[in-house]
Amino acid sequence: MAVQGSLNAALSKVIGLLETTFFVHIIGTVVLGILLFGFKLGKGNMAALTQAPWYSYLGGVISVFIIYLVAASIPEVGVANATTAIIIGQVLTAIIIDASGAFGLATISWGWSQVAGVAFLAIGAKLLLRGI
């Protein structure tokens, strides 16, 4: 995450944020196309594409925002601070998804030890982000 974000931030300084987001997705699509169709590495069922729930395709839309925001934030706050904020955001989002069973996933309850772990994570993030 830190390396990818740094590379995207560097590219965005040269060609722009939206342009970087676009080309990162194009390059990723080409690489995946080569792996999937050229090397036949896919083990899934492309014929079942229409059977997935509509919301399962939103990952691509969300990735556009993530790539853009990471590339925009790294030059402003630094790689360590941006990565820390991303990890905290991801963990908090994961807690909500686990607790609610969103997207058809199993509901996973949290105990006090997990809550304490998140609290320590937040304290550590505050210490890391202290300079902001």
Secondary structure, 3 states (H helix, E strand, C coil): CHHHHHHHHHHHHHHCHHHHHHHHHHHHHHHHHHHHHHCCCCCCCHHHHHHCCHHHHHHHHHHHHHHHHHHHHHHHHCHHHHHHHHHHHHHHHHHHHHHHCHHHCCCCCCCHHHHHHHHHHHHHHHHHHHHC
